Amino acid sequence: MAERAAIEALSDAVGAVAGVLDLDAVLQLIVDRVRVLVGARYAALAIVSHQRRIESFITSGITAAERAALGDPPQGHGVLGLIISEGRSIRIPEVSAHPASVGFPPNHPTMHSLLGVPVQLKGRTIGNLYLADKVDAPEFGDDDQRLVELFALHAAIAIENARLHVAVQRLAVVDERDRIGKDLHDGIIQSLYGIALSLEHVPDVVATDPNDAIGRVDRAIDDVNRTIGDLRGLIVDLHAEIPEPTDLDGMLTALVEPLRVRHGLDVDLDIATDLADVPGLGTHARTELLLIAREALSNVGRHAQARSVHVGLTHDDGSLRLEVTDDGRGFDPDAAEAAGHFGLSNMRDRAEALGGSYRIEPRAGGGTRIIVRIPTGAPRTGPPATGQEGPPA
């Protein structure tokens, strides 16, 4: 009975940390959960560097004021250093009596029994769990050690997932800044340069052909207003939050909203699959798919002169399919890429980096259709696909 309760407690603790992607939150949750798991009065998690130095020290069982009174995090001396250097689990009945003990710093609560367990990932120690003062026994036992060691395996995976999430978000920031910089260069700056050229000879023609001069100025004013709109769009992008890939359908809904509000487009958003059930769709793939969708929708808003846009997301034949279709003026994608418009090549590069495909084609009746497929590794269950690429044009 006690063994079943321990397994249930372990399962509950593992489940609590498994889906958390915020790094600070998952570290605190790990140390809180492990303290309850084995009935310890105090717990701590030390994150260590490749040089085996403590980078951060998260505690549980003491108040924020008590933690602040302790001052700087420990440097890994004494018993803590022993666990770091040996890289194995250690149980100590009485900390103060251990040969490696160097005593407690001022304001530190007195601790007696100690259990230390390394948190390892792919053979490397990334941290250590410390449990102090078993609540219902004078020291920690074999069962406590086994529970914490099992929990540490899952904690290592949770920490790595959270770190990967942070890395993906940072990469998304860099990619977005790069995209915006390219948009400024091949879009807004070129537009302003063209406007300047169109106005350059206005003073020369004012006297000889005032109507031509007035026409040039009017066209320049229209061009400036369009460029201001593009610049505002980029400013909105700069202030926009990086997509949260765990809520792909919610973020797609947020991405299409500016087309309605800013550009007055009629938007049809069709998410025809439960994305929570799509296998093999990790954080990186979700983020890349959102960035592809953002690029495609940005192009529609700024260049297509469309009245409506359809955004579809389906899962079939082992792949996730994103479609963006507009009824705008259309364009020649080969000519656009040759002219240095990086958005199209960015979308292609993102899709191919995920092992997927990217296609852009004219839409019957006018406009453009972009189709992106990302493999998920699981074929669709149900009726076979008809082969039709989206709604009838």
Buried (B, 14 or more C-beta within 10 A) or exposed (E): EEEEEBEEBBEEBBEBBEEBBEBEEBBBBBBBBBBBBBBBBBBBBBBBEEEEEBEBBBBBBBEEEEBEEBEEBBEBEBBBBBBBEEBEBBBBEEBEEBEBBEEBEEEBEEBBBBBBBBBBBEEEBBBBBBBBBBEEEEBBEEEBBBBBBBBBEBBBBBBEBBBBBBEBBEBBEEBBEEBBEBBBEBBBEBBBEEBEEBBEEBEEBBEEEEEEBEEBBEEBEEBBEBBEEBBEBBEEBEEEEBBBBBBBBEBBBBBBEBBEEEBEBEBEBEBEBEBEEBEEBBBBBBBBBBBBBBBBBBBBBBBBBBEBBBBBBBBBBBBBBBBBBBBBEBBEBEEBBEEEBBBBBBBBBBBEEBEBBBBBEBBEEBBBBBBBBBBBEBEBEEEEEEEEBBEEE
